Amino acid sequence: AVAIAVAGMPPLAGFLGKLMILQARFALAPLVWPVVLVTSLLAMLALARLGSDLFWKGANPEPAPAATLIAPVLLLTALVALTVGAGPVMEVLGRLVDALADPSAYRAAVEALT
């Protein structure tokens, strides 16, 4: 699951982020598409090779303590939550981009405070 997320493959949030980049950049720089897709393919191939090596050769014969699994499990849970809640997150990010592109509302709010 982590390898799929790092490579940005569907259905996880990395794919949604990559999709947003591709949608936003196509009009401005069509060469972004091949770069993003080729690097995704290379990342997936590298991670598949690593996974294959770990599966066939074995990584560590000793079991990991339960405490060392807390952070990865929390991160994977957050990744799934971000994937499921992608719509509201994209809406908030869209408003943030609009505010950064046109800072007049921010200026007006700051001027009202002074």
Biopython code that builds the backbone (N, CA, C, O; Angstrom):
import numpy as np
from Bio.PDB.StructureBuilder import StructureBuilder

atoms = [
    (1, "ALA", "N", (0.825, -1.196, 0.000)),
    (1, "ALA", "CA", (0.000, 0.000, 0.000)),
    (1, "ALA", "C", (0.867, 1.257, 0.000)),
    (1, "ALA", "O", (0.549, 2.237, -0.674)),
    (2, "VAL", "N", (1.954, 1.223, 0.752)),
    (2, "VAL", "CA", (2.836, 2.395, 0.802)),
    (2, "VAL", "C", (3.510, 2.601, -0.553)),
    (2, "VAL", "O", (3.644, 3.736, -1.010)),
    (3, "ALA", "N", (3.926, 1.531, -1.186)),
    (3, "ALA", "CA", (4.570, 1.651, -2.500)),
    (3, "ALA", "C", (3.597, 2.222, -3.525)),
    (3, "ALA", "O", (3.974, 3.055, -4.348)),
    (4, "ILE", "N", (2.358, 1.778, -3.475)),
    (4, "ILE", "CA", (1.347, 2.296, -4.402)),
    (4, "ILE", "C", (1.097, 3.773, -4.133)),
    (4, "ILE", "O", (0.928, 4.556, -5.068)),
    (5, "ALA", "N", (1.072, 4.156, -2.868)),
    (5, "ALA", "CA", (0.857, 5.563, -2.516)),
    (5, "ALA", "C", (2.030, 6.433, -2.949)),
    (5, "ALA", "O", (1.836, 7.532, -3.469)),
    (6, "VAL", "N", (3.245, 5.939, -2.734)),
    (6, "VAL", "CA", (4.435, 6.720, -3.114)),
    (6, "VAL", "C", (4.500, 6.902, -4.627)),
    (6, "VAL", "O", (4.871, 7.971, -5.111)),
    (7, "ALA", "N", (4.140, 5.865, -5.369)),
    (7, "ALA", "CA", (4.189, 5.962, -6.828)),
    (7, "ALA", "C", (3.028, 6.776, -7.389)),
    (7, "ALA", "O", (3.043, 7.150, -8.562)),
    (8, "GLY", "N", (2.030, 7.052, -6.567)),
    (8, "GLY", "CA", (0.898, 7.846, -7.028)),
    (8, "GLY", "C", (-0.038, 7.078, -7.926)),
    (8, "GLY", "O", (-0.541, 7.612, -8.915)),
    (9, "MET", "N", (-0.274, 5.840, -7.589)),
    (9, "MET", "CA", (-1.160, 4.998, -8.384)),
    (9, "MET", "C", (-2.569, 5.017, -7.788)),
    (9, "MET", "O", (-2.737, 5.223, -6.586)),
    (10, "PRO", "N", (-3.580, 4.803, -8.634)),
    (10, "PRO", "CA", (-4.947, 4.783, -8.110)),
    (10, "PRO", "C", (-5.135, 3.589, -7.177)),
    (10, "PRO", "O", (-4.469, 2.573, -7.377)),
    (11, "PRO", "N", (-5.965, 3.655, -6.216)),
    (11, "PRO", "CA", (-7.000, 4.615, -5.889)),
    (11, "PRO", "C", (-6.596, 5.553, -4.763)),
    (11, "PRO", "O", (-7.464, 6.208, -4.188)),
    (12, "LEU", "N", (-5.329, 5.644, -4.428)),
    (12, "LEU", "CA", (-4.922, 6.411, -3.249)),
    (12, "LEU", "C", (-4.708, 7.885, -3.564)),
    (12, "LEU", "O", (-4.742, 8.298, -4.723)),
    (13, "ALA", "N", (-4.487, 8.672, -2.512)),
    (13, "ALA", "CA", (-4.448, 10.127, -2.623)),
    (13, "ALA", "C", (-3.298, 10.628, -3.494)),
    (13, "ALA", "O", (-3.412, 11.701, -4.088)),
    (14, "GLY", "N", (-2.212, 9.898, -3.588)),
    (14, "GLY", "CA", (-1.119, 10.317, -4.460)),
    (14, "GLY", "C", (-1.564, 10.427, -5.909)),
    (14, "GLY", "O", (-1.118, 11.310, -6.643)),
    (15, "PHE", "N", (-2.437, 9.534, -6.308)),
    (15, "PHE", "CA", (-2.979, 9.592, -7.668)),
    (15, "PHE", "C", (-3.862, 10.817, -7.850)),
    (15, "PHE", "O", (-3.817, 11.466, -8.895)),
    (16, "LEU", "N", (-4.665, 11.135, -6.841)),
    (16, "LEU", "CA", (-5.524, 12.308, -6.947)),
    (16, "LEU", "C", (-4.701, 13.587, -7.050)),
    (16, "LEU", "O", (-5.043, 14.483, -7.822)),
    (17, "GLY", "N", (-3.627, 13.678, -6.286)),
    (17, "GLY", "CA", (-2.739, 14.834, -6.386)),
    (17, "GLY", "C", (-2.084, 14.929, -7.750)),
    (17, "GLY", "O", (-1.975, 16.009, -8.330)),
    (18, "LYS", "N", (-1.651, 13.787, -8.252)),
    (18, "LYS", "CA", (-1.037, 13.762, -9.578)),
    (18, "LYS", "C", (-2.052, 14.150, -10.645)),
    (18, "LYS", "O", (-1.715, 14.859, -11.593)),
    (19, "LEU", "N", (-3.268, 13.699, -10.500)),
    (19, "LEU", "CA", (-4.322, 14.044, -11.446)),
    (19, "LEU", "C", (-4.592, 15.548, -11.439)),
    (19, "LEU", "O", (-4.796, 16.148, -12.495)),
    (20, "MET", "N", (-4.593, 16.156, -10.257)),
    (20, "MET", "CA", (-4.799, 17.605, -10.174)),
    (20, "MET", "C", (-3.658, 18.357, -10.852)),
    (20, "MET", "O", (-3.898, 19.361, -11.521)),
    (21, "ILE", "N", (-2.426, 17.889, -10.690)),
    (21, "ILE", "CA", (-1.280, 18.525, -11.346)),
    (21, "ILE", "C", (-1.417, 18.416, -12.859)),
    (21, "ILE", "O", (-1.184, 19.384, -13.583)),
    (22, "LEU", "N", (-1.791, 17.244, -13.327)),
    (22, "LEU", "CA", (-1.924, 17.052, -14.768)),
    (22, "LEU", "C", (-3.044, 17.902, -15.347)),
    (22, "LEU", "O", (-2.899, 18.447, -16.442)),
    (23, "GLN", "N", (-4.162, 18.026, -14.631)),
    (23, "GLN", "CA", (-5.267, 18.852, -15.117)),
    (23, "GLN", "C", (-4.889, 20.326, -15.132)),
    (23, "GLN", "O", (-5.246, 21.043, -16.067)),
    (24, "ALA", "N", (-4.181, 20.785, -14.122)),
    (24, "ALA", "CA", (-3.848, 22.205, -14.026)),
    (24, "ALA", "C", (-2.753, 22.604, -15.006)),
    (24, "ALA", "O", (-2.748, 23.732, -15.499)),
    (25, "ARG", "N", (-1.841, 21.712, -15.291)),
    (25, "ARG", "CA", (-0.680, 22.065, -16.087)),
    (25, "ARG", "C", (-0.807, 21.769, -17.566)),
    (25, "ARG", "O", (0.043, 22.213, -18.338)),
    (26, "PHE", "N", (-1.812, 21.052, -17.997)),
    (26, "PHE", "CA", (-1.876, 20.652, -19.400)),
    (26, "PHE", "C", (-1.956, 21.844, -20.333)),
    (26, "PHE", "O", (-1.308, 21.858, -21.379)),
    (27, "ALA", "N", (-2.737, 22.837, -19.971)),
    (27, "ALA", "CA", (-2.886, 24.006, -20.851)),
    (27, "ALA", "C", (-1.604, 24.821, -20.911)),
    (27, "ALA", "O", (-1.284, 25.389, -21.955)),
    (28, "LEU", "N", (-0.868, 24.887, -19.813)),
    (28, "LEU", "CA", (0.331, 25.720, -19.771)),
    (28, "LEU", "C", (1.576, 24.992, -20.262)),
    (28, "LEU", "O", (2.414, 25.578, -20.947)),
    (29, "ALA", "N", (1.692, 23.733, -19.915)),
    (29, "ALA", "CA", (2.903, 22.998, -20.277)),
    (29, "ALA", "C", (2.542, 21.551, -20.604)),
    (29, "ALA", "O", (2.542, 20.703, -19.711)),
    (30, "PRO", "N", (2.237, 21.254, -21.859)),
    (30, "PRO", "CA", (1.851, 19.886, -22.210)),
    (30, "PRO", "C", (2.958, 18.860, -21.986)),
    (30, "PRO", "O", (2.678, 17.663, -21.919)),
    (31, "LEU", "N", (4.193, 19.299, -21.871)),
    (31, "LEU", "CA", (5.283, 18.352, -21.635)),
    (31, "LEU", "C", (5.304, 17.826, -20.202)),
    (31, "LEU", "O", (6.060, 16.906, -19.894)),
    (32, "VAL", "N", (4.488, 18.396, -19.332)),
    (32, "VAL", "CA", (4.418, 17.912, -17.955)),
    (32, "VAL", "C", (3.834, 16.501, -17.930)),
    (32, "VAL", "O", (4.251, 15.679, -17.115)),
    (33, "TRP", "N", (2.881, 16.211, -18.804)),
    (33, "TRP", "CA", (2.239, 14.889, -18.836)),
    (33, "TRP", "C", (3.252, 13.764, -18.985)),
    (33, "TRP", "O", (3.293, 12.873, -18.135)),
    (34, "PRO", "N", (4.076, 13.770, -20.038)),
    (34, "PRO", "CA", (5.009, 12.647, -20.181)),
    (34, "PRO", "C", (5.991, 12.549, -19.021)),
    (34, "PRO", "O", (6.334, 11.445, -18.596)),
    (35, "VAL", "N", (6.447, 13.680, -18.505)),
    (35, "VAL", "CA", (7.402, 13.650, -17.394)),
    (35, "VAL", "C", (6.763, 13.011, -16.172)),
    (35, "VAL", "O", (7.367, 12.144, -15.541)),
    (36, "VAL", "N", (5.561, 13.424, -15.834)),
    (36, "VAL", "CA", (4.891, 12.878, -14.652)),
    (36, "VAL", "C", (4.597, 11.396, -14.840)),
    (36, "VAL", "O", (4.811, 10.604, -13.923)),
    (37, "LEU", "N", (4.116, 11.016, -16.004)),
    (37, "LEU", "CA", (3.755, 9.622, -16.229)),
    (37, "LEU", "C", (4.982, 8.710, -16.292)),
    (37, "LEU", "O", (4.946, 7.595, -15.772)),
    (38, "VAL", "N", (6.052, 9.164, -16.914)),
    (38, "VAL", "CA", (7.268, 8.339, -16.988)),
    (38, "VAL", "C", (7.901, 8.200, -15.611)),
    (38, "VAL", "O", (8.340, 7.110, -15.247)),
    (39, "THR", "N", (7.957, 9.279, -14.840)),
    (39, "THR", "CA", (8.527, 9.160, -13.498)),
    (39, "THR", "C", (7.659, 8.272, -12.609)),
    (39, "THR", "O", (8.183, 7.569, -11.745)),
    (40, "SER", "N", (6.360, 8.294, -12.805)),
    (40, "SER", "CA", (5.486, 7.385, -12.052)),
    (40, "SER", "C", (5.763, 5.933, -12.420)),
    (40, "SER", "O", (5.813, 5.062, -11.551)),
    (41, "LEU", "N", (5.941, 5.682, -13.704)),
    (41, "LEU", "CA", (6.260, 4.328, -14.142)),
    (41, "LEU", "C", (7.590, 3.867, -13.563)),
    (41, "LEU", "O", (7.702, 2.736, -13.089)),
    (42, "LEU", "N", (8.596, 4.732, -13.598)),
    (42, "LEU", "CA", (9.905, 4.367, -13.049)),
    (42, "LEU", "C", (9.830, 4.121, -11.540)),
    (42, "LEU", "O", (10.461, 3.196, -11.030)),
    (43, "ALA", "N", (9.067, 4.937, -10.836)),
    (43, "ALA", "CA", (8.911, 4.728, -9.394)),
    (43, "ALA", "C", (8.208, 3.411, -9.113)),
    (43, "ALA", "O", (8.596, 2.683, -8.200)),
    (44, "MET", "N", (7.186, 3.101, -9.884)),
    (44, "MET", "CA", (6.468, 1.838, -9.676)),
    (44, "MET", "C", (7.359, 0.644, -9.978)),
    (44, "MET", "O", (7.313, -0.355, -9.260)),
    (45, "LEU", "N", (8.167, 0.730, -11.026)),
    (45, "LEU", "CA", (9.086, -0.364, -11.345)),
    (45, "LEU", "C", (10.127, -0.561, -10.238)),
    (45, "LEU", "O", (10.422, -1.689, -9.844)),
    (46, "ALA", "N", (10.673, 0.544, -9.748)),
    (46, "ALA", "CA", (11.670, 0.449, -8.677)),
    (46, "ALA", "C", (11.056, -0.130, -7.405)),
    (46, "ALA", "O", (11.665, -0.975, -6.749)),
    (47, "LEU", "N", (9.867, 0.318, -7.059)),
    (47, "LEU", "CA", (9.226, -0.186, -5.851)),
    (47, "LEU", "C", (8.783, -1.636, -6.013)),
    (47, "LEU", "O", (8.798, -2.395, -5.043)),
    (48, "ALA", "N", (8.391, -2.030, -7.214)),
    (48, "ALA", "CA", (8.047, -3.435, -7.454)),
    (48, "ALA", "C", (9.278, -4.320, -7.332)),
    (48, "ALA", "O", (9.213, -5.422, -6.787)),
    (49, "ARG", "N", (10.378, -3.836, -7.835)),
    (49, "ARG", "CA", (11.630, -4.602, -7.707)),
    (49, "ARG", "C", (12.030, -4.745, -6.244)),
    (49, "ARG", "O", (12.421, -5.826, -5.805)),
    (50, "LEU", "N", (11.931, -3.658, -5.497)),
    (50, "LEU", "CA", (12.242, -3.700, -4.074)),
    (50, "LEU", "C", (11.315, -4.669, -3.346)),
    (50, "LEU", "O", (11.767, -5.465, -2.523)),
    (51, "GLY", "N", (10.024, -4.603, -3.648)),
    (51, "GLY", "CA", (9.075, -5.516, -3.017)),
    (51, "GLY", "C", (9.357, -6.962, -3.361)),
    (51, "GLY", "O", (9.242, -7.840, -2.506)),
    (52, "SER", "N", (9.724, -7.217, -4.605)),
    (52, "SER", "CA", (10.060, -8.571, -5.026)),
    (52, "SER", "C", (11.289, -9.085, -4.285)),
    (52, "SER", "O", (11.318, -10.232, -3.838)),
    (53, "ASP", "N", (12.294, -8.239, -4.159)),
    (53, "ASP", "CA", (13.498, -8.635, -3.414)),
    (53, "ASP", "C", (13.172, -8.926, -1.954)),
    (53, "ASP", "O", (13.655, -9.906, -1.388)),
    (54, "LEU", "N", (12.356, -8.078, -1.352)),
    (54, "LEU", "CA", (11.985, -8.306, 0.039)),
    (54, "LEU", "C", (11.177, -9.588, 0.202)),
    (54, "LEU", "O", (11.341, -10.307, 1.188)),
    (55, "PHE", "N", (10.309, -9.875, -0.758)),
    (55, "PHE", "CA", (9.475, -11.068, -0.672)),
    (55, "PHE", "C", (10.308, -12.328, -0.822)),
    (55, "PHE", "O", (10.159, -13.266, -0.038)),
    (56, "TRP", "N", (11.188, -12.363, -1.821)),
    (56, "TRP", "CA", (11.922, -13.586, -2.102)),
    (56, "TRP", "C", (13.148, -13.768, -1.212)),
    (56, "TRP", "O", (13.494, -14.901, -0.877)),
    (57, "LYS", "N", (13.804, -12.697, -0.829)),
    (57, "LYS", "CA", (15.014, -12.809, -0.013)),
    (57, "LYS", "C", (14.734, -12.647, 1.465)),
    (57, "LYS", "O", (15.498, -13.140, 2.296)),
    (58, "GLY", "N", (13.654, -11.967, 1.809)),
    (58, "GLY", "CA", (13.340, -11.729, 3.214)),
    (58, "GLY", "C", (14.101, -10.523, 3.722)),
    (58, "GLY", "O", (15.283, -10.353, 3.423)),
    (59, "ALA", "N", (13.435, -9.701, 4.476)),
    (59, "ALA", "CA", (14.058, -8.479, 4.965)),
    (59, "ALA", "C", (14.695, -8.687, 6.330)),
    (59, "ALA", "O", (15.893, -8.461, 6.500)),
    (60, "ASN", "N", (13.904, -9.112, 7.294)),
    (60, "ASN", "CA", (14.376, -9.251, 8.663)),
    (60, "ASN", "C", (13.610, -10.407, 9.294)),
    (60, "ASN", "O", (12.386, -10.343, 9.412)),
    (61, "PRO", "N", (14.306, -11.453, 9.697)),
    (61, "PRO", "CA", (13.587, -12.596, 10.248)),
    (61, "PRO", "C", (12.941, -12.323, 11.604)),
    (61, "PRO", "O", (12.041, -13.052, 12.022)),
    (62, "GLU", "N", (13.391, -11.287, 12.285)),
    (62, "GLU", "CA", (12.818, -10.958, 13.591)),
    (62, "GLU", "C", (11.551, -10.136, 13.405)),
    (62, "GLU", "O", (11.524, -9.220, 12.583)),
    (63, "PRO", "N", (10.498, -10.450, 14.161)),
    (63, "PRO", "CA", (9.283, -9.619, 14.050)),
    (63, "PRO", "C", (9.503, -8.230, 14.642)),
    (63, "PRO", "O", (10.234, -8.059, 15.617)),
    (64, "ALA", "N", (8.863, -7.260, 14.039)),
    (64, "ALA", "CA", (8.990, -5.879, 14.517)),
    (64, "ALA", "C", (8.141, -5.698, 15.769)),
    (64, "ALA", "O", (7.047, -6.253, 15.863)),
    (65, "PRO", "N", (8.645, -4.918, 16.737)),
    (65, "PRO", "CA", (7.817, -4.633, 17.915)),
    (65, "PRO", "C", (6.569, -3.851, 17.515)),
    (65, "PRO", "O", (6.587, -3.088, 16.549)),
    (66, "ALA", "N", (5.509, -4.043, 18.250)),
    (66, "ALA", "CA", (4.227, -3.398, 17.919)),
    (66, "ALA", "C", (4.346, -1.882, 17.932)),
    (66, "ALA", "O", (3.663, -1.209, 17.160)),
    (67, "ALA", "N", (5.190, -1.333, 18.784)),
    (67, "ALA", "CA", (5.320, 0.121, 18.881)),
    (67, "ALA", "C", (5.878, 0.725, 17.590)),
    (67, "ALA", "O", (5.579, 1.876, 17.270)),
    (68, "THR", "N", (6.678, -0.030, 16.851)),
    (68, "THR", "CA", (7.248, 0.517, 15.613)),
    (68, "THR", "C", (6.229, 0.521, 14.476)),
    (68, "THR", "O", (6.477, 1.114, 13.427)),
    (69, "LEU", "N", (5.104, -0.125, 14.671)),
    (69, "LEU", "CA", (4.077, -0.157, 13.628)),
    (69, "LEU", "C", (3.038, 0.949, 13.785)),
    (69, "LEU", "O", (2.193, 1.123, 12.907)),
    (70, "ILE", "N", (3.082, 1.695, 14.877)),
    (70, "ILE", "CA", (2.073, 2.719, 15.137)),
    (70, "ILE", "C", (2.125, 3.829, 14.089)),
    (70, "ILE", "O", (1.094, 4.182, 13.516)),
    (71, "ALA", "N", (3.297, 4.378, 13.832)),
    (71, "ALA", "CA", (3.423, 5.488, 12.880)),
    (71, "ALA", "C", (3.013, 5.082, 11.462)),
    (71, "ALA", "O", (2.241, 5.808, 10.835)),
    (72, "PRO", "N", (3.499, 3.947, 10.927)),
    (72, "PRO", "CA", (3.055, 3.582, 9.575)),
    (72, "PRO", "C", (1.550, 3.328, 9.484)),
    (72, "PRO", "O", (0.925, 3.687, 8.485)),
    (73, "VAL", "N", (0.969, 2.722, 10.499)),
    (73, "VAL", "CA", (-0.473, 2.475, 10.473)),
    (73, "VAL", "C", (-1.240, 3.793, 10.521)),
    (73, "VAL", "O", (-2.243, 3.948, 9.824)),
    (74, "LEU", "N", (-0.783, 4.742, 11.332)),
    (74, "LEU", "CA", (-1.437, 6.048, 11.386)),
    (74, "LEU", "C", (-1.319, 6.786, 10.050)),
    (74, "LEU", "O", (-2.278, 7.409, 9.593)),
    (75, "LEU", "N", (-0.157, 6.714, 9.439)),
    (75, "LEU", "CA", (0.029, 7.373, 8.149)),
    (75, "LEU", "C", (-0.836, 6.738, 7.059)),
    (75, "LEU", "O", (-1.415, 7.450, 6.239)),
    (76, "LEU", "N", (-0.927, 5.423, 7.041)),
    (76, "LEU", "CA", (-1.793, 4.770, 6.059)),
    (76, "LEU", "C", (-3.255, 5.097, 6.313)),
    (76, "LEU", "O", (-4.025, 5.257, 5.366)),
    (77, "THR", "N", (-3.649, 5.199, 7.578)),
    (77, "THR", "CA", (-5.020, 5.590, 7.905)),
    (77, "THR", "C", (-5.301, 7.012, 7.417)),
    (77, "THR", "O", (-6.364, 7.284, 6.859)),
    (78, "ALA", "N", (-4.341, 7.916, 7.630)),
    (78, "ALA", "CA", (-4.502, 9.290, 7.154)),
    (78, "ALA", "C", (-4.560, 9.335, 5.631)),
    (78, "ALA", "O", (-5.292, 10.144, 5.062)),
    (79, "LEU", "N", (-3.801, 8.482, 4.975)),
    (79, "LEU", "CA", (-3.814, 8.421, 3.516)),
    (79, "LEU", "C", (-5.183, 7.978, 2.994)),
    (79, "LEU", "O", (-5.702, 8.547, 2.034)),
    (80, "VAL", "N", (-5.750, 6.977, 3.623)),
    (80, "VAL", "CA", (-7.082, 6.513, 3.222)),
    (80, "VAL", "C", (-8.120, 7.601, 3.495)),
    (80, "VAL", "O", (-9.007, 7.836, 2.675)),
    (81, "ALA", "N", (-8.009, 8.266, 4.649)),
    (81, "ALA", "CA", (-8.951, 9.345, 4.981)),
    (81, "ALA", "C", (-8.840, 10.492, 3.975)),
    (81, "ALA", "O", (-9.854, 11.066, 3.579)),
    (82, "LEU", "N", (-7.630, 10.824, 3.566)),
    (82, "LEU", "CA", (-7.440, 11.882, 2.569)),
    (82, "LEU", "C", (-8.012, 11.473, 1.222)),
    (82, "LEU", "O", (-8.550, 12.309, 0.496)),
    (83, "THR", "N", (-7.900, 10.206, 0.885)),
    (83, "THR", "CA", (-8.463, 9.725, -0.368)),
    (83, "THR", "C", (-9.990, 9.790, -0.344)),
    (83, "THR", "O", (-10.616, 10.238, -1.304)),
    (84, "VAL", "N", (-10.578, 9.339, 0.760)),
    (84, "VAL", "CA", (-12.037, 9.345, 0.876)),
    (84, "VAL", "C", (-12.579, 10.772, 0.932)),
    (84, "VAL", "O", (-13.614, 11.071, 0.335)),
    (85, "GLY", "N", (-11.878, 11.651, 1.648)),
    (85, "GLY", "CA", (-12.331, 13.032, 1.781)),
    (85, "GLY", "C", (-11.683, 13.979, 0.806)),
    (85, "GLY", "O", (-11.489, 15.151, 1.130)),
    (86, "ALA", "N", (-11.343, 13.514, -0.372)),
    (86, "ALA", "CA", (-10.626, 14.343, -1.348)),
    (86, "ALA", "C", (-11.463, 15.516, -1.840)),
    (86, "ALA", "O", (-10.913, 16.582, -2.115)),
    (87, "GLY", "N", (-12.766, 15.350, -1.957)),
    (87, "GLY", "CA", (-13.628, 16.426, -2.453)),
    (87, "GLY", "C", (-13.564, 17.672, -1.585)),
    (87, "GLY", "O", (-13.259, 18.749, -2.097)),
    (88, "PRO", "N", (-13.842, 17.564, -0.287)),
    (88, "PRO", "CA", (-13.748, 18.748, 0.571)),
    (88, "PRO", "C", (-12.335, 19.329, 0.642)),
    (88, "PRO", "O", (-12.167, 20.546, 0.714)),
    (89, "VAL", "N", (-11.332, 18.470, 0.620)),
    (89, "VAL", "CA", (-9.948, 18.974, 0.661)),
    (89, "VAL", "C", (-9.639, 19.764, -0.606)),
    (89, "VAL", "O", (-9.005, 20.817, -0.539)),
    (90, "MET", "N", (-10.078, 19.270, -1.755)),
    (90, "MET", "CA", (-9.844, 19.993, -3.008)),
    (90, "MET", "C", (-10.590, 21.322, -3.026)),
    (90, "MET", "O", (-10.095, 22.305, -3.576)),
    (91, "GLU", "N", (-11.781, 21.355, -2.424)),
    (91, "GLU", "CA", (-12.539, 22.604, -2.356)),
    (91, "GLU", "C", (-11.801, 23.648, -1.525)),
    (91, "GLU", "O", (-11.699, 24.809, -1.923)),
    (92, "VAL", "N", (-11.292, 23.236, -0.378)),
    (92, "VAL", "CA", (-10.533, 24.157, 0.480)),
    (92, "VAL", "C", (-9.269, 24.621, -0.230)),
    (92, "VAL", "O", (-8.929, 25.803, -0.184)),
    (93, "LEU", "N", (-8.570, 23.696, -0.889)),
    (93, "LEU", "CA", (-7.361, 24.082, -1.615)),
    (93, "LEU", "C", (-7.677, 25.026, -2.770)),
    (93, "LEU", "O", (-6.886, 25.922, -3.065)),
    (94, "GLY", "N", (-8.812, 24.840, -3.423)),
    (94, "GLY", "CA", (-9.219, 25.751, -4.498)),
    (94, "GLY", "C", (-9.452, 27.154, -3.985)),
    (94, "GLY", "O", (-9.053, 28.130, -4.620)),
    (95, "ARG", "N", (-10.104, 27.257, -2.824)),
    (95, "ARG", "CA", (-10.320, 28.587, -2.232)),
    (95, "ARG", "C", (-8.989, 29.208, -1.818)),
    (95, "ARG", "O", (-8.802, 30.418, -1.942)),
    (96, "LEU", "N", (-8.072, 28.390, -1.332)),
    (96, "LEU", "CA", (-6.752, 28.892, -0.947)),
    (96, "LEU", "C", (-6.005, 29.426, -2.161)),
    (96, "LEU", "O", (-5.380, 30.484, -2.092)),
    (97, "VAL", "N", (-6.068, 28.706, -3.258)),
    (97, "VAL", "CA", (-5.410, 29.159, -4.495)),
    (97, "VAL", "C", (-6.025, 30.469, -4.979)),
    (97, "VAL", "O", (-5.311, 31.379, -5.399)),
    (98, "ASP", "N", (-7.344, 30.558, -4.917)),
    (98, "ASP", "CA", (-8.004, 31.803, -5.325)),
    (98, "ASP", "C", (-7.574, 32.972, -4.445)),
    (98, "ASP", "O", (-7.350, 34.077, -4.938)),
    (99, "ALA", "N", (-7.459, 32.725, -3.143)),
    (99, "ALA", "CA", (-7.035, 33.787, -2.221)),
    (99, "ALA", "C", (-5.588, 34.202, -2.478)),
    (99, "ALA", "O", (-5.248, 35.380, -2.372)),
    (100, "LEU", "N", (-4.750, 33.247, -2.811)),
    (100, "LEU", "CA", (-3.357, 33.586, -3.106)),
    (100, "LEU", "C", (-3.221, 34.309, -4.437)),
    (100, "LEU", "O", (-2.356, 35.171, -4.591)),
    (101, "ALA", "N", (-4.064, 33.967, -5.390)),
    (101, "ALA", "CA", (-3.998, 34.618, -6.697)),
    (101, "ALA", "C", (-4.527, 36.040, -6.659)),
    (101, "ALA", "O", (-4.066, 36.885, -7.426)),
    (102, "ASP", "N", (-5.487, 36.326, -5.782)),
    (102, "ASP", "CA", (-6.067, 37.662, -5.670)),
    (102, "ASP", "C", (-6.078, 38.076, -4.190)),
    (102, "ASP", "O", (-7.042, 37.801, -3.475)),
    (103, "PRO", "N", (-5.012, 38.732, -3.737)),
    (103, "PRO", "CA", (-4.908, 39.063, -2.311)),
    (103, "PRO", "C", (-5.708, 40.306, -1.885)),
    (103, "PRO", "O", (-5.507, 40.803, -0.777)),
    (104, "SER", "N", (-6.594, 40.810, -2.725)),
    (104, "SER", "CA", (-7.324, 42.035, -2.378)),
    (104, "SER", "C", (-8.212, 41.843, -1.138)),
    (104, "SER", "O", (-8.316, 42.753, -0.316)),
    (105, "ALA", "N", (-8.843, 40.694, -0.994)),
    (105, "ALA", "CA", (-9.685, 40.446, 0.186)),
    (105, "ALA", "C", (-8.843, 40.426, 1.462)),
    (105, "ALA", "O", (-9.259, 40.930, 2.505)),
    (106, "TYR", "N", (-7.644, 39.832, 1.358)),
    (106, "TYR", "CA", (-6.746, 39.818, 2.501)),
    (106, "TYR", "C", (-6.298, 41.230, 2.878)),
    (106, "TYR", "O", (-6.267, 41.597, 4.053)),
    (107, "ARG", "N", (-5.956, 42.006, 1.861)),
    (107, "ARG", "CA", (-5.539, 43.390, 2.120)),
    (107, "ARG", "C", (-6.664, 44.180, 2.778)),
    (107, "ARG", "O", (-6.423, 44.934, 3.721)),
    (108, "ALA", "N", (-7.877, 44.014, 2.292)),
    (108, "ALA", "CA", (-9.024, 44.719, 2.855)),
    (108, "ALA", "C", (-9.249, 44.324, 4.319)),
    (108, "ALA", "O", (-9.568, 45.173, 5.151)),
    (109, "ALA", "N", (-9.085, 43.047, 4.627)),
    (109, "ALA", "CA", (-9.258, 42.575, 5.993)),
    (109, "ALA", "C", (-8.183, 43.147, 6.910)),
    (109, "ALA", "O", (-8.471, 43.522, 8.047)),
    (110, "VAL", "N", (-6.947, 43.215, 6.422)),
    (110, "VAL", "CA", (-5.863, 43.767, 7.224)),
    (110, "VAL", "C", (-6.059, 45.273, 7.423)),
    (110, "VAL", "O", (-5.834, 45.789, 8.518)),
    (111, "GLU", "N", (-6.474, 45.971, 6.377)),
    (111, "GLU", "CA", (-6.714, 47.401, 6.495)),
    (111, "GLU", "C", (-7.867, 47.720, 7.445)),
    (111, "GLU", "O", (-7.872, 48.758, 8.106)),
    (112, "ALA", "N", (-8.848, 46.808, 7.503)),
    (112, "ALA", "CA", (-9.982, 47.012, 8.413)),
    (112, "ALA", "C", (-9.547, 46.877, 9.871)),
    (112, "ALA", "O", (-10.157, 47.475, 10.757)),
    (113, "LEU", "N", (-8.511, 46.107, 10.119)),
    (113, "LEU", "CA", (-8.018, 45.931, 11.484)),
    (113, "LEU", "C", (-7.195, 47.122, 11.959)),
    (113, "LEU", "O", (-7.090, 47.363, 13.161)),
    (114, "THR", "N", (-6.617, 47.861, 11.033)),
    (114, "THR", "CA", (-5.758, 48.982, 11.445)),
    (114, "THR", "C", (-6.495, 50.291, 11.474)),
    (114, "THR", "O", (-5.908, 51.323, 11.800)),
]
sb = StructureBuilder()
sb.init_structure("model")
sb.init_model(0)
sb.init_chain("A")
sb.init_seg("    ")
for serial, (resi, resn, name, xyz) in enumerate(atoms, 1):
    if name == "N":
        sb.init_residue(resn, " ", resi, " ")
    sb.init_atom(name, np.array(xyz, "f"), 0.0, 1.0, " ", f" {name:<3s}", serial, name[0])
structure = sb.get_structure()
